[in-house]
Amino acid sequence: MEFFDTHAHLDFPDFAADLPQVVTRAEAAGISRIISIGTDLASSRQAVALSERFPKVYAVVGWHPCHASEAPQDFRPELRELARHPKVVAIGETGLDHHHLPSENPSCTAADDDRYKDRQAQIFQQQLEVAAELGLNCVIHQRNAFDATLDQLRPFASKVRGVFHCFGNPPDDMRRILELGSIVSFTGILTFKNAQTVRDSLAAAPPDGFMLETDCPYLAPIPYRGKRCEPAYVREIATLAARVRQCSIEDLSRMTCATARSFFPKMT
């Protein structure tokens, strides 16, 4: 029996002191694949380097929407080069995030918010274009921008699937994602007492419509909540997920790993 951590940030400083031990603990817990996610070009290069260092680690390369203001005007050439690496399995983390806007600063205005949103959309568009060109799927981040994210993904739906990672929306939103041929992924939030909406979405998801992830170092599941998260904790997420799905842990392993292999076909 195996599980995958389909969304980790192994390049973050939180893991600098003990990364080999983190990977070893994951393997001991039955986590047979870890996907390290880039958040800008430097982070993406580190994710690729980690995939070369650890046989069971794979990489996703891209630019996070919260860092859109720092992105080059056109970074598609660099992204294409990174994405052609044999262990790069998708583009991302990309998408839209309208949660924190410039106007939270008294010196900024609504016009600054509009420019910030436009820049995020431009960066998202570039990554969707590269994904379509190279035949890769996208790891999608959205926060307070669900409709806008779906609207921008929709024209690419025949060529690019998305996984809406750290999914926290109700089942009706999940169904709109599934209608585009995309899927969702669940984190340790599943185990939180106040996360019934997330559990409802998991219960309603088709067997081939969801994956598991940690988003480590964030969102450690109970009983580790408040501590650094790491890939080994997929087992705690999976245990709760099996209860929600009313299936065996073995069945959950089979369905989530099959979905991940289908979504990330370069992952061996």
N, C-alpha and C positions, 0 to 999 in steps of 0.2 A: 504494500500500500504506500502510495506517495501523494504528495501535494506540491504545488508550485506557489511561490510568492511572485505574483505577476506585477508587483509594483513596489520597489524598494529604492532607497536613495543611499546606496552604499558609499558614494563618494563624499557624503556629508562629513564634516569634522567630528560628529558624534561617534563615528566608527574608526577614527584614525588610530586609536591606541590599541585596538584589539580586533581588527577586521578578520584576520585568519581564524581566530577563535569563534567569531560570530558565524562565519561560514561553516566551520566544523560543527557548531551546535545545531545549525539548520540541518545539515546532513544527518546528524544523529536523531533529529526529530522527524526524519522522513521527508524533508523538503528537498526534493531532488533537482529543482530548477529555481533560480532567482533571476529576476529581470531588474537590472539597475537602470534607473530612469534619469535622463539628462534634463536640466532646466535652463541651460544656455550652452553656447558652444564649448566653453571650457569644461563645464560639468559633463557635457556629452562626450568630450574626448576622454575624460576620466572614466566614464562608464565603459567606453570601448576598451580602455586599458585594463580595467578590472575584468572584463570578459576574457581578455587574453591571459590574465594572471590566474583566474579560477575556472576550471573546465566547465562547471555547471552554472556559471553566471553568464547571462546574456545582456545586451544593451539596447536601450531605446534612446534615440538622439533627437533633440529638438529644443524649443525655446518656450519657457513657461510664460503665460500671459501677464503675470505680475511683474515680470522683468522686461516687458515690451518696450518700455522707454529707453532701455539700455541696448536694444538690439540694433545691429547695422541696418541700414536702409533696405538692403537686399542681401540676405545671408543664404540664399538658395544654393549658390555654388559650393560653399563650405558644407552645407547640410547634405547635398548630394554625395560629396566625397566621403563623409562619415557614414552615410546610410548604405554605401556599397560594401562596407565591411561584412564578412560572412556571419559574424555574430550579432549584427544589428538586426533586430527582429521587427521594429516598428518605428514610426515617427512620433515624437512627443517629448515631453509632456506639453501639449498645446491646448488651445481653447480660448475661453473668455472668462474673465473674473471682474465683476462689477461690484464686489463687496466693499472694498476700500477704494475710494475715489479721491482725486486731488482736492476736491472742494471741502474735504474734512479739515484741510488747512485753511485758516481764515484768509490767507493771502491769495487763495485760488478761487476760481469761479466755475460756474456751470460750463463755460466754454472750455476750460481746462479739462473738465470731465469728458466732454465730447471728443477732444483731441486724444485723450488717453484711450477711450473706447475705440476710436478709429484706428489708433496704432495697434491695439491688440488684434483688431479684425484683420489688419494688413498682415501681421505676423502669422496669424492663424491661416490666412489664405495662402501664404507662401508655403507653409508646411503641408497643407492639403494638396497643393499643386505638386510638390515633390513626392508625396506619398502616392498620388495617382500615377505619376510618371514612372516610379520605380516599382509599383505593384506592392506597396506596403500598406498596412493599416495604421491607424492613429490612436494614441493614448490621449484621451481628452479630459481636461480639467474644466469644469464650469462651476461658477459660484455666483448666484444672483443674476444669472444670464442664460437661463435655460432655453427660452424661446429663441434668443439671438444665436445661441450656439447651434441649435437644431437647424435654424434657417440657413446658416452658413455651411453646415455640413451637407444639407439636402442635395445641392447640385452635384456633389461628388459621390452620392450614395451608390451609384452603379459601379464605382471603381474603388472606393475606400470605405472600409468599415471602421467604426470607432468603438472603443471601450470607454464608457463614461466611468472613470475610476472614482473610488471613494463614494459610491452612489448613496445618496441620502434622501432621495425624493420619493413620493408615493407611487403606488403601482401604476396609476394612470400615466404618469410621466415615463415610467419604464416602458410601458407599452408603446408610447410614441417613439422611443428609441428603437425598440425591436422592429417596429414597422419600417424603419430605414435600413434594416439589416444589420444594425449595430447591437452591442451588448452592454452589460453593466458589470461592475466589480465591487465586491463588498470587503470592508476592512473590519478592524476590531470594534468599530462603532456598533456592530451587530450585538455585542455583548453588553452594551451600556443599558442601564435601566430605562432611560428616557428615549430609547431608540425603537419604539414599537413600529413606527412608520417604515423604518429600514427592514425590520423583520417581516413586515407585511409584504414588502416588495420582493424579498427573497422567497417567501412562501409562494408568491404568484409567478415567479420567473420560470420559464420553460427550462428543461434540463440543459439545453445547449445555449442558454441566454445569459449565463453569469460565470464569473470567475472569482477567486479569492486573492486577497493581497493584504499586505500590512501597511503600506505607505510609511514604512519605518524611515527615520526614527520616531515618527509621530504615531498617535492613536493606538497605543498599546492596549490590548484587550484586557478585560478582567481575567485573572487577578493581578495583572501587572499595570493597571491603569495609573497614569501619573509618572511612570518610569520610562526609560528609553525602550522603544519597541525594536524588535529585530525579527528576521525572517523565521526563526524557529517558532514564533508565536502564531504562525498560520495554523498550527495544530489546535490551539485554543479556539480560534475563529471557526475552524472546521467542525469541532465538537459541537459548538452551539448551532452552527448552520445545519448540521445533520438533525438535531432536535427540531429546529424550525421546519425543515423539509419533511420530517417524519420518515427519514430513510436511514439506512445504515451508514456508518462512516466509510465503509468500503464502496458503497454506491456513490457517495459524495465524491470520493477520490476519483472514481472512474469518470463521472460526468464532468467535473471541473477540469481535470487534466486533459480530457478529450477536447473540451471547449478551448482550452488554452493552446493546444497543439494546432487546432484548426485556425484560431485567430492569429497565431504567430507561426506560420508554416516554416520559417527559416530556423525555428528552434528545434534541435534534434534531441 
